[in-house]
């Protein structure tokens, strides 16, 4: 007759108990410390010294001469360990005031002013609308009227002037964030 194995109890295999968490923690800590020790030993510079060859001493060998210690006078004749006391005064350069004034004049002559042109429109109303949009975003602008070939009139919306390229770039990035791609104009 056939035996029904469905309801028969299964023999429980001996399942080992799981290891407690603190054992895993200590094991991980030990491995981490070992790796840190290996890294430390790799990074520490090693001094390789080779032992001096051992010579057989003879009773009749002459005694080595003692080296005399340097006296105070000899120590003062030696070069100092740090020479920045001498280097710093040598590195100072005196610039006459006339040269400074000439350099300032050159920089003033090369002064550049930057403008950002946010748009150019045929109708004043369109330019005014762009200027209002910029004003809502705290960007000051002005409208410049330009006549081309004595017949066409254009209205340019400009932001600026900027004395430095850094300030101009900040405003340019703000305009780009508003989907306005300005043109950079440089005026001497």
N, CA and C of each residue as an Amber inpcrd file, in Angstrom:
protein
   564
   0.8200000  -1.1590000   0.0000000   0.0000000   0.0000000   0.0000000
   0.8800000   1.2430000   0.0000000   0.4300000   2.3230000  -0.6570000
   1.2010000   3.5510000  -0.8060000   1.1220000   4.3840000   0.4610000
   2.2340000   4.9810000   0.7820000   2.3020000   5.7710000   2.0110000
   2.1630000   7.2470000   1.6590000   1.3870000   7.9630000   2.4390000
   1.1790000   9.3880000   2.2150000   2.2750000  10.1580000   2.9520000
   3.1380000  10.7950000   2.1790000   4.2580000  11.5350000   2.7810000
   3.9140000  12.9970000   3.0340000   2.7440000  13.4150000   2.6760000
   2.3650000  14.8140000   2.7900000   2.2940000  15.2470000   4.2430000
   1.7110000  14.4700000   5.0650000   1.4910000  14.8770000   6.4440000
   2.5520000  14.3420000   7.4030000   3.5390000  13.6690000   6.9200000
   4.5600000  13.1310000   7.8130000   5.5220000  14.2300000   8.2040000
   5.9140000  14.2800000   9.4370000   6.8630000  15.3310000   9.8510000
   8.2280000  15.0810000   9.2300000   8.8210000  16.1600000   8.7890000
  10.1460000  16.0740000   8.1730000  11.1980000  16.1030000   9.2710000
  12.2290000  15.3270000   9.0910000  13.2750000  15.3710000  10.1040000
  13.9980000  16.7090000  10.0140000  14.1600000  17.3310000  11.1510000
  14.8300000  18.6390000  11.1620000  16.3270000  18.4150000  11.0860000
  16.8940000  19.0150000  10.0400000  18.3490000  18.9620000   9.9200000
  18.9220000  19.8940000  10.9620000  20.0900000  19.5580000  11.3990000
  20.7250000  20.4370000  12.3860000  21.2170000  21.6830000  11.6440000
  20.4890000  22.7620000  11.8320000  20.8460000  24.0420000  11.2280000
  21.6990000  24.7920000  12.2390000  22.9130000  25.2050000  11.8100000
  23.7440000  25.9350000  12.7730000  23.1110000  27.2770000  13.1100000
  23.3010000  27.7070000  14.3400000  22.7760000  29.0010000  14.7700000
  23.5580000  30.1080000  14.0700000  22.8670000  31.1740000  13.6920000
  23.6080000  32.2800000  13.0690000  24.5300000  32.9340000  14.0910000
  25.6520000  33.4590000  13.5420000  26.6210000  34.1040000  14.4320000
  26.0630000  35.4430000  14.8940000  26.3230000  35.7990000  16.1500000
  25.8220000  37.0850000  16.6400000  26.4920000  38.2490000  15.9100000
  25.8280000  39.4000000  15.9400000  26.3140000  40.5780000  15.2260000
  27.6390000  41.0980000  15.7410000  27.8900000  40.9710000  17.0370000
  29.1290000  41.5090000  17.5900000  30.3370000  40.7290000  17.0850000
  30.1600000  39.4610000  16.7310000  31.2690000  38.6780000  16.1820000
  31.6230000  39.1950000  14.7990000  30.5930000  39.4810000  14.0010000
  30.8380000  40.0410000  12.6740000  31.5140000  41.4160000  12.7760000
  31.0770000  42.2170000  13.7530000  31.6640000  43.5400000  13.9260000
  33.1490000  43.4360000  14.2810000  33.4820000  42.5490000  15.2250000
  34.8830000  42.3930000  15.6140000  35.7250000  41.8470000  14.4640000
  35.1540000  40.9450000  13.6880000  35.8800000  40.4070000  12.5320000
  36.1640000  41.5030000  11.5110000  35.1680000  42.3300000  11.2210000
  35.3600000  43.4370000  10.2730000  36.3610000  44.4520000  10.7790000
  36.3130000  44.7260000  12.0880000  37.2600000  45.6620000  12.6820000
  38.6830000  45.1310000  12.5770000  38.8540000  43.8340000  12.8320000
  40.1910000  43.2310000  12.7450000  40.7240000  43.2890000  11.3190000
  39.8760000  43.0070000  10.3450000  40.3110000  43.0620000   8.9430000
  40.6620000  44.4960000   8.5690000  39.8390000  45.4510000   8.9920000
  40.1180000  46.8560000   8.6790000  41.4230000  47.3350000   9.2860000
  41.6900000  46.9650000  10.5280000  42.9440000  47.3620000  11.1670000
  44.1450000  46.7230000  10.4750000  43.9830000  45.4910000  10.0250000
  45.0780000  44.8190000   9.3290000  45.3910000  45.5200000   8.0060000
  44.3530000  45.9000000   7.2730000  44.5570000  46.6130000   6.0100000
  45.1960000  47.9800000   6.2810000  44.7550000  48.6750000   7.3310000
  45.3420000  49.9760000   7.6730000  46.8120000  49.8230000   8.0280000
  47.1640000  48.7500000   8.7350000  48.5610000  48.4950000   9.0760000
  49.3850000  48.2690000   7.8190000  48.8490000  47.5120000   6.8750000
  49.5750000  47.2790000   5.6220000  49.7910000  48.5740000   4.8510000
  48.7690000  49.4120000   4.7980000  48.9040000  50.7010000   4.1000000
  49.9270000  51.5740000   4.8080000  49.8920000  51.5910000   6.1300000
  50.8440000  52.3950000   6.8880000  52.2690000  51.9120000   6.6420000
  52.4800000  50.6170000   6.6760000  53.8210000  50.0880000   6.4630000
  54.3090000  50.3580000   5.0430000  53.3960000  50.4120000   4.1020000
  53.7780000  50.7050000   2.7220000  54.1770000  52.1740000   2.5800000
  53.5300000  53.0560000   3.3410000  53.7630000  54.4920000   3.2060000
  54.9750000  54.9720000   3.9870000  55.3710000  54.2780000   5.0280000
  56.4890000  54.7060000   5.8540000  57.7790000  54.4940000   5.0820000
  58.6010000  55.5590000   4.9370000  59.8760000  55.3780000   4.2400000
  60.7990000  54.4940000   5.0750000  61.4400000  53.6050000   4.4030000
  62.3160000  52.6690000   5.0950000  63.7610000  53.0810000   4.9240000
  64.4820000  52.9720000   5.9800000  65.9120000  53.2430000   5.9150000
  66.6120000  51.9030000   5.7760000  67.2700000  51.7410000   4.6720000
  67.9800000  50.4890000   4.4370000  69.4310000  50.7080000   4.8360000
  69.8320000  49.9730000   5.8070000  71.2220000  50.0730000   6.2500000
  71.8690000  48.7190000   6.0690000  73.0390000  48.7580000   5.5410000
  73.7850000  47.5130000   5.3880000  74.8350000  47.4830000   6.4870000
  74.9600000  46.3800000   7.1320000  75.9500000  46.3200000   8.2060000
  77.3560000  46.4060000   7.6400000  78.1930000  47.0730000   8.3840000
  79.5870000  47.1960000   7.9630000  80.2370000  45.8270000   8.0680000
  81.1510000  45.5370000   7.1400000  81.8150000  44.2350000   7.2080000
  82.6140000  44.1220000   8.5080000  82.4940000  42.9910000   9.1000000
  83.1770000  42.7560000  10.3610000  84.6200000  42.3500000  10.0570000
  85.5110000  43.0970000  10.6360000  86.9280000  42.7850000  10.4410000
  87.4570000  42.1370000  11.7120000  88.3510000  41.2650000  11.4790000
  88.9650000  40.6430000  12.6460000  89.9250000  41.6370000  13.2550000
  89.8090000  41.7840000  14.5510000  90.6860000  42.7290000  15.2320000
  91.9480000  42.0050000  15.6770000  92.9560000  42.6770000  15.4570000
  94.2360000  42.1220000  15.8750000  94.7060000  42.8640000  17.1140000
  95.4490000  42.1900000  17.9220000  95.9590000  42.8610000  19.1090000
  96.9440000  43.9470000  18.7400000  97.5520000  43.7580000  17.5680000
  98.5990000  44.6860000  17.1890000  98.1120000  45.7640000  16.2360000
  96.8190000  45.7750000  15.9320000  96.2900000  46.7890000  15.0140000
  96.3300000  48.1470000  15.6890000  96.6150000  49.1730000  14.8770000
  96.6580000  50.5170000  15.4840000  95.2450000  50.9520000  15.8960000
  95.1650000  51.7140000  16.9540000  93.8820000  52.2080000  17.4460000
  93.3760000  53.3060000  16.5140000  92.0790000  53.3160000  16.2740000
  91.5490000  54.3800000  15.4060000  91.6680000  55.7250000  16.1060000
  91.9140000  56.7320000  15.2690000  92.0580000  58.0770000  15.8250000
  90.6820000  58.6420000  16.1490000  90.6410000  59.3430000  17.2350000
  89.3930000  59.9840000  17.6100000  89.2320000  61.2540000  16.7770000
  87.9950000  61.4760000  16.3020000  87.7540000  62.7070000  15.5520000
  87.4810000  63.8120000  16.5520000  88.0670000  64.9460000  16.2820000
  87.8760000  66.0300000  17.2310000  86.5700000  66.7560000  16.9380000
  85.9410000  67.2260000  17.9670000  84.6840000  67.9470000  17.8340000
  84.9710000  69.3600000  17.3480000  84.0750000  69.9020000  16.4640000
  84.3210000  71.2620000  15.9860000  84.1710000  72.2660000  17.1250000
  85.0130000  73.2370000  17.1010000  84.9730000  74.2790000  18.1300000
  83.8960000  75.2940000  17.7650000  83.6630000  76.2400000  18.6580000
  82.6500000  77.2600000  18.4470000  82.9880000  78.0900000  17.2120000
  84.2440000  78.3740000  17.0020000  84.6640000  79.1830000  15.8640000
  84.3770000  78.4430000  14.5620000  84.6560000  77.1430000  14.5120000
  84.4040000  76.3710000  13.3100000  82.9110000  76.2470000  13.0390000
  82.1080000  76.1680000  14.1010000  80.6670000  76.0780000  13.9180000
  80.1180000  77.3550000  13.2930000  80.6470000  78.5030000  13.6870000
  80.1370000  79.7620000  13.1550000  80.5360000  79.9390000  11.6950000
  81.6130000  79.2880000  11.2570000  82.0330000  79.4020000   9.8680000
  81.1670000  78.5520000   8.9470000  80.4790000  77.5760000   9.4970000
  79.6270000  76.7360000   8.6700000  78.4460000  77.5470000   8.1570000
  77.9320000  77.1400000   6.9980000  76.8140000  77.8380000   6.3820000
  75.5580000  77.6280000   7.2260000  74.7340000  78.6750000   7.4120000
  73.5190000  78.4920000   8.2090000  72.5630000  77.5400000   7.5030000
  71.7560000  76.8910000   8.3110000  70.8390000  75.9010000   7.7690000
  69.7250000  76.5480000   6.9400000  69.2410000  77.7070000   7.3450000
  68.1950000  78.4230000   6.6130000  68.7580000  79.7330000   6.1040000
  68.5630000  80.0080000   4.7950000  69.0410000  81.2750000   4.2750000
  67.9140000  82.2010000   3.8760000  66.7030000  82.0020000   4.3820000
  65.6380000  82.9220000   3.9910000  65.8600000  84.2990000   4.5860000
  66.6970000  84.3900000   5.6210000  66.9950000  85.7100000   6.1750000
  67.7150000  86.5670000   5.1390000  68.5240000  85.9250000   4.3190000
  69.2530000  86.6590000   3.2860000  68.4400000  86.7770000   2.0000000
  67.6240000  85.7750000   1.6890000  66.8970000  85.7720000   0.4290000
  65.7870000  86.8140000   0.3920000  65.0910000  86.9930000   1.5030000
  63.9650000  87.9200000   1.4890000  64.3730000  89.3530000   1.1550000
  65.4020000  89.9050000   1.7860000  65.7750000  91.2740000   1.4010000
  66.2400000  91.3760000  -0.0540000  66.8210000  90.2990000  -0.5930000
  67.2720000  90.3430000  -1.9820000  66.1030000  90.3040000  -2.9550000
  64.9640000  89.7540000  -2.5360000  63.8240000  89.6220000  -3.4310000
  62.9840000  90.8950000  -3.4860000  63.1610000  91.8170000  -2.5790000
  62.4030000  93.0540000  -2.5910000  62.8820000  93.9330000  -3.7400000
  61.9250000  94.4750000  -4.4700000  62.2540000  95.3270000  -5.6030000
  61.5660000  96.6620000  -5.3970000  62.3060000  97.7290000  -5.4960000
  61.7450000  99.0550000  -5.3340000  61.2510000  99.5550000  -6.6900000
  60.0100000  99.9860000  -6.7350000  59.4330000 100.5330000  -7.9600000
  59.2150000 102.0190000  -7.7310000  59.8210000 102.8570000  -8.5580000
  59.6600000 104.3030000  -8.3750000  58.2140000 104.7320000  -8.6310000
  57.7700000 105.7910000  -7.9650000  56.3820000 106.2600000  -8.1200000
  56.0410000 106.6460000  -9.5590000  57.0410000 107.0830000 -10.3350000
  56.7820000 107.4640000 -11.7310000  56.3360000 106.2500000 -12.5410000
  56.9720000 105.1030000 -12.2930000  56.5890000 103.8920000 -13.0110000
  55.1790000 103.4670000 -12.6480000  54.8310000 103.5880000 -11.3770000
  53.4850000 103.2360000 -10.9440000  52.4460000 104.1190000 -11.6240000
  52.7320000 105.4220000 -11.7270000  51.7980000 106.3410000 -12.3700000
  51.6410000 106.0060000 -13.8520000  52.7540000 105.6670000 -14.5210000
  52.6910000 105.2960000 -15.9380000  51.8590000 104.0230000 -16.1340000
  52.0250000 103.0730000 -15.2320000  51.2810000 101.8210000 -15.3380000
  49.7820000 102.0640000 -15.1430000  49.4270000 102.9360000 -14.2130000
  48.0170000 103.2580000 -13.9950000  47.4140000 103.9330000 -15.2300000
  48.1860000 104.8180000 -15.8700000  47.7020000 105.4930000 -17.0750000
  47.4800000 104.4910000 -18.2050000  48.3940000 103.5260000 -18.3260000
  48.2500000 102.5030000 -19.3550000  46.9830000 101.6820000 -19.1270000
  46.7320000 101.3290000 -17.8790000  45.5350000 100.5500000 -17.5670000
  44.2810000 101.3710000 -17.8370000  44.3280000 102.6610000 -17.5440000
  43.1660000 103.5220000 -17.7930000  42.9140000 103.6570000 -19.2880000
  43.9920000 103.7020000 -20.0840000  43.8430000 103.8160000 -21.5340000
  43.2790000 102.5260000 -22.1130000  43.6150000 101.4050000 -21.4990000
  43.1370000 100.1160000 -21.9780000  41.7980000  99.7230000 -21.3570000
  41.1680000 100.6540000 -20.6460000  39.9190000 100.3270000 -19.9590000
  38.8520000  99.9630000 -20.9880000  38.1590000  98.8750000 -20.6920000
  37.1360000  98.3730000 -21.5950000  35.8090000  98.3820000 -20.8490000
  34.7600000  98.7660000 -21.5420000  33.4180000  98.7450000 -20.9870000
  32.6160000  97.7010000 -21.7400000  31.8560000  96.9030000 -21.0070000
  31.0640000  95.8370000 -21.6130000  29.5840000  96.1770000 -21.5360000
  28.8590000  95.8010000 -22.5850000  27.4110000  95.9020000 -22.6310000
  26.8680000  94.5440000 -23.0530000  25.6570000  94.2580000 -22.6340000
  24.9470000  93.0770000 -23.1010000  23.7360000  93.5480000 -23.8800000
  23.6120000  93.1050000 -25.1230000  22.4530000  93.4610000 -25.9240000
  21.4660000  92.3080000 -25.8350000  20.3440000  92.5470000 -25.1620000
  19.3540000  91.4980000 -24.9260000  18.4480000  91.2860000 -26.1390000
  18.3150000  92.2900000 -26.9680000  17.4730000  92.1410000 -28.1500000
  17.4890000  93.3890000 -29.0040000  17.0370000  93.2360000 -30.2620000
  16.9320000  94.3520000 -31.1930000  15.5880000  94.2050000 -31.9060000
  14.7640000  95.2820000 -31.8680000  13.3870000  95.1950000 -32.3600000
  13.0960000  96.3550000 -33.2960000  12.1740000  96.1250000 -34.2340000
  11.7600000  97.1910000 -35.1420000  10.7270000  98.1000000 -34.4880000
   9.9560000  97.5490000 -33.5770000   8.9030000  98.3350000 -32.9220000
   9.3260000  98.6870000 -31.5060000   9.0420000  99.8950000 -31.1000000
   9.3720000 100.3660000 -29.7560000   8.6050000  99.5850000 -28.7060000
   7.3830000  99.1710000 -29.0050000   6.5670000  98.4340000 -28.0470000
   7.2240000  97.0930000 -27.6820000   7.8030000  96.4070000 -28.6940000
   8.4680000  95.1280000 -28.4380000   9.7110000  95.3260000 -27.5600000
  10.4540000  96.3760000 -27.8390000  11.6510000  96.6730000 -27.0400000
  11.2530000  97.0320000 -25.6100000  10.1670000  97.7910000 -25.4780000
   9.7040000  98.1730000 -24.1400000   9.2080000  96.9510000 -23.3560000
   8.5930000  95.9920000 -24.0570000   8.1230000  94.7660000 -23.4160000
   9.3300000  93.9660000 -22.8840000  10.4000000  93.8850000 -23.6630000
  11.6130000  93.1790000 -23.2390000  12.2400000  93.8840000 -22.0370000
  12.2680000  95.2070000 -22.0860000  12.8290000  95.9730000 -20.9720000
  12.0180000  95.7490000 -19.7010000  10.6970000  95.6760000 -19.8090000
   9.8370000  95.4290000 -18.6460000  10.0750000  94.0230000 -18.0870000
  10.2600000  93.0530000 -18.9770000  10.5430000  91.6810000 -18.5400000
  11.8570000  91.6290000 -17.7520000  12.8520000  92.3660000 -18.2220000
  14.1360000  92.4070000 -17.5200000  13.9950000  93.1300000 -16.1810000
  13.1770000  94.1780000 -16.1590000  12.9890000  94.9280000 -14.9150000
  12.3090000  94.0650000 -13.8590000  11.4100000  93.1870000 -14.2660000
  10.7590000  92.2870000 -13.3150000  11.7610000  91.3280000 -12.6650000
  12.8600000  91.0850000 -13.3440000  13.8930000  90.1940000 -12.8230000
  15.0810000  90.9610000 -12.2490000  14.8580000  92.2260000 -11.8940000
  15.8810000  93.0870000 -11.2700000  17.1190000  93.2780000 -12.1410000
  16.9160000  93.4200000 -13.4260000  18.0220000  93.7170000 -14.3350000
  17.7050000  95.0490000 -14.9930000  18.5690000  96.0330000 -14.7290000
  18.3610000  97.3570000 -15.3120000  18.8100000  97.3430000 -16.7650000
  18.0150000  97.9700000 -17.6020000  18.3440000  98.0300000 -19.0280000
  17.8860000  99.3760000 -19.5830000  18.3130000  99.6450000 -20.8040000
  17.8700000 100.8630000 -21.4710000  17.6630000 100.5550000 -22.9560000
  16.9050000 101.4120000 -23.6120000  16.6010000 101.2190000 -25.0320000
  17.4000000 102.2410000 -25.8220000  18.0970000 101.7500000 -26.8460000
  18.8910000 102.6210000 -27.7030000  18.2430000 102.6310000 -29.0900000
  17.9820000 103.8240000 -29.6070000  17.3770000 103.9560000 -30.9360000
  18.4890000 104.1180000 -31.9620000  18.4370000 103.2820000 -33.0110000
  19.4700000 103.2980000 -34.0470000  18.7890000 103.3970000 -35.4100000
  19.2900000 104.3070000 -36.2510000  18.7600000 104.4410000 -37.6060000
  19.7940000 103.9120000 -38.5800000  19.3520000 102.9840000 -39.4320000
  20.2560000 102.3540000 -40.4030000  19.8640000 102.8280000 -41.7980000
  20.8670000 103.2690000 -42.5680000  20.6830000 103.7540000 -43.9460000
  19.6380000 104.8720000 -44.0410000  19.5040000 105.6540000 -43.0240000
  18.5700000 106.7840000 -42.9900000  17.1360000 106.3890000 -43.3030000
  16.8060000 105.1080000 -43.1600000  15.4310000 104.7190000 -43.4570000
  14.8570000 103.7600000 -42.4100000  15.6510000 102.8290000 -41.9310000
  15.1580000 101.8420000 -40.9760000  15.5410000 102.2340000 -39.5550000
  14.5920000 102.1120000 -38.6480000  14.8480000 102.4110000 -37.2400000
  14.7240000 101.1240000 -36.4460000  15.7410000 100.8550000 -35.6380000
  15.7590000  99.6750000 -34.7670000  15.8790000 100.1390000 -33.3330000
  15.3240000  99.3460000 -32.4230000  15.3810000  99.6590000 -30.9990000
  16.1260000  98.5180000 -30.2980000  17.2670000  98.8470000 -29.7400000
  18.1120000  97.8520000 -29.0730000  17.9040000  97.9310000 -27.5650000
  17.7430000  96.7590000 -26.9510000  17.6220000  96.6960000 -25.4960000
  18.9840000  96.2710000 -24.9700000  19.6170000  97.1740000 -24.1940000
  20.9740000  96.9140000 -23.7050000  21.0100000  96.9250000 -22.1820000
  21.8900000  96.1140000 -21.6520000  22.1280000  96.0330000 -20.2110000
  23.5710000  96.4450000 -19.9920000  23.7990000  97.3100000 -19.0280000
  25.1720000  97.7240000 -18.7460000  25.2350000  99.2030000 -18.5340000
  26.3630000  99.7490000 -18.4390000  27.7180000  99.2660000 -18.7300000
  28.3290000  98.4820000 -17.5580000  29.2580000  97.5970000 -17.8990000
  29.9950000  96.8160000 -16.9170000  31.4780000  97.1390000 -17.0690000
  32.1420000  97.3790000 -15.9470000  33.5740000  97.6760000 -15.9740000
  34.4190000  96.4050000 -15.9580000  33.8680000  95.3130000 -15.4500000
  34.6430000  94.0720000 -15.3990000  33.8770000  92.9560000 -16.1030000
  34.6210000  92.0450000 -16.6800000  34.0230000  90.9190000 -17.3870000
  33.3220000  89.9700000 -16.4100000  33.8060000  89.9140000 -15.1790000
  33.2020000  89.0220000 -14.1810000  31.7560000  89.4480000 -13.8740000
  31.5510000  90.7450000 -13.6510000  30.1930000  91.2260000 -13.3630000
  29.2870000  91.0190000 -14.5730000  29.8430000  91.2500000 -15.7630000
  29.0660000  91.0720000 -16.9840000  28.6530000  89.6120000 -17.1350000
  29.5390000  88.6740000 -16.8110000  29.2210000  87.2500000 -16.9250000
  28.1120000  86.8350000 -15.9610000  28.0910000  87.4200000 -14.7660000
  27.0300000  87.0900000 -13.8110000  25.6560000  87.4730000 -14.3730000
  25.5570000  88.6840000 -14.9200000  24.2810000  89.1320000 -15.4770000
  23.9430000  88.3220000 -16.7300000  24.9480000  87.9870000 -17.5060000
  24.7390000  87.1870000 -18.7250000  24.1450000  85.8170000 -18.3710000
  24.6710000  85.2000000 -17.3050000  24.1350000  83.9050000 -16.8710000
  22.6960000  84.0390000 -16.3730000  22.3770000  85.1450000 -15.6960000
  20.9960000  85.3730000 -15.2550000  20.0580000  85.5230000 -16.4560000
  20.5280000  86.2100000 -17.5140000  19.7070000  86.3640000 -18.7120000
  19.4960000  85.0220000 -19.3990000  20.5400000  84.2200000 -19.4580000
  20.4190000  82.8960000 -20.0890000  19.4350000  82.0190000 -19.3190000
  19.3790000  82.1690000 -18.0060000  18.4360000  81.3990000 -17.2040000
  16.9960000  81.7890000 -17.5430000  16.7940000  82.9870000 -18.0850000
  15.4610000  83.4520000 -18.4830000  15.2140000  83.2170000 -19.9710000
  16.0480000  82.4120000 -20.6040000  15.9500000  82.0740000 -22.0400000
  16.1980000  83.2870000 -22.9250000  17.0410000  84.2020000 -22.4760000
  17.4580000  85.3460000 -23.2890000  18.9490000  85.1650000 -23.5440000
  19.3310000  85.0590000 -24.8280000  20.7430000  84.8590000 -25.1760000
  21.3230000  86.2000000 -25.6340000  22.0000000  86.9200000 -24.7370000
  22.4780000  88.2650000 -25.0910000  23.7660000  88.2210000 -25.9140000
  24.0040000  89.3190000 -26.5990000  25.2380000  89.5040000 -27.3390000
  26.1550000  90.3800000 -26.4980000  27.4350000  89.9960000 -26.4130000
  28.4030000  90.7670000 -25.6240000  29.0160000  91.8200000 -26.5340000
  28.9870000  93.0680000 -26.0850000  29.5850000  94.1810000 -26.8270000
  30.6950000  94.7880000 -25.9800000  31.8280000  95.0230000 -26.6200000
  32.9800000  95.5820000 -25.9340000  33.2340000  96.9940000 -26.5040000
  33.2790000  97.9880000 -25.6240000  33.4610000  99.3760000 -26.0460000
  34.7000000  99.9170000 -25.3500000  35.6170000 100.5250000 -26.1040000
  36.8260000 101.1010000 -25.5040000  36.6180000 102.5520000 -25.2000000
